[in-house]
Amino acid sequence: MKPILLSAFILSTSAFAQNDFELHSAKIDSVVSGFTENAQLSYSFVTPEETLFYGVLNHSSGLMQIENQDSSFEIASITKVFTSLVLSNYIQQEKLDPNDKINAYIPFKIKKKITFKQLANHTSGLPRLPETFFEEVKDLEDPYAFFSTEALEQYLSEGMNLISKPGKQYAYSNLGAGILGYTLSKIEGISYKNLVKSLILEKYEMSNSGFDPENFKNTLTVPYTAKGKKCKNWNWDPSLIAAGGLISTSRDMSKFIRAHFDKENKELFIVTIPTLQISENMSMGLGWHIVNTGGSNILWHNGRSGGYTSSMIIDLENKKGLVLLSNQTKGNLDDLAFELINL
């Protein structure tokens, strides 16, 4: 099917010309054509002046353009960006410093001193998951529903096993992000879900985003494995929900992206300041990976859960950004995202 420009998908056409749209949509179609039947992709491209939405479904009769900008997807680890933004709000409000130790805020015996910054930039030395994680899991199709807050607190009280000295080495950690959200909620005595809602979702009018699959029955896309098998939505216990529990839409994520173009949003600026050099072309802010593409530094994060894949990029220098949301764990959306942002 040749992509056609649909007026419903464009809020403004001042900058994004039809040939640009056709080029982007053709790239997206080529990826989705490799998905299994009923899998779909939702795409938004954002500049300060306009938002483009494009959706495509791999139907039994071929690729079909659909309006899915208001369909819900698990964004998985992109949630970590929101967790770090809660931290940034605390920093902006001078409630804490990123170099403060979490040990002062949670009443457990932690042998090593770990800072909020180290949790946010993955240098805490914590493993990807607790060693006891799979001892608690009763259903591998919904794993994070079973590692309870009580299990996390027991893990913390027993000292936590580190894979490296805090602050010395980058090691991506779902556990670290979970503990960050857990600790931030302890400080205010407010649940992590409500912190994200009040500090981020409400501020940026992301009214169709949240954490409970039950609240999105009418809009939640059916998740599929890479082989096309229907699978379960993930239900997150509060213990590690800050690592990947957020559900959102392309429309809501486009609002979040556009907010980054406003220099008055100081809390959004704080998380983009490099805190660690990982390699020649990549550094870490707070939550964000910062990638040097040769021409500019761009913010990037991705996500993958049991049946969803996502990728988000924001180019602050050139004021453009995009998000790709899919209900299938097949293919590498990051390659597509970087190709599209560079077009």
Secondary structure, DSSP 4 states (H G I P E B T S, - for coil): ------GGGBS--SSS-HHHHHHHHHHHHHHHTTSPTT-EEEEEEE-SS-EEEEEEEEETTEEEE---TT-BEE-GGGHHHHHHHHHHHHHHTTS--TTSBGGGTS-S--SS--BHHHHHTT-S---SS-TTHHHH-S-TTSGGGSS-HHHHHHHHHTT---SS-TTS-----HHHHHHHHHHHHHHHTS-HHHHHIIIIITTTT-TT-BS-GGGGTTTBPPPB-TTS-B-PPP---TTTGGGT--EE-HHHHHHHHHHTT-TT-HHHHHTTS--EEEETTEEE-SS-EEEE-SS-EEEEEEEE-SS-EEEEEEETTTTEEEEEEESB--S-HHHHHHHHHH-
